Amino acid sequence: MAVPPHDLRHLYASGLVAAGWDVVTVQRALGHSSATITLGVYSHLWPTAEDRTRAAASDLMTAALRFTDGAPQASSL
């Protein structure tokens, strides 16, 4: 089963986005003449502001729970 080279290009771009690279870095890696072209093709792969907000809130809650798990509870003071 042969994989078309263009599919490998999309895989490469998707991997860069998933790794957190910014649009200009991906644009340059792919040789696009502008970030607009890159966003036109791959914008659906970057997380939205809502995705980042949910992730930040989740990380904050996880850290807070870890902190309180090891700290004395108010009732034991």
C-alpha positions, 0 to 999 in steps of 0.5 A: 500500500503506497502512501502518496507524498502529499499525505505525508506532507499533511501528516508532517503538518498535523504533527507539528500542530499537535506538538504545539508549534505556532502557525508561522513555524508550520508555514515556514516548514511547509514552504507556504508563502503566507500564514493565511494559506497554512491556516486555510488548510490546517486551522481546524487542527489548532486548539480553540480558545475554548479548548485552551481555557478548558485545559487550563481550568482542568490543570488548575483544579488538578494542581489544587487537588494535589496540593490539598491532598498533602496539606492538613485539612481545616478540621484537623487543625 
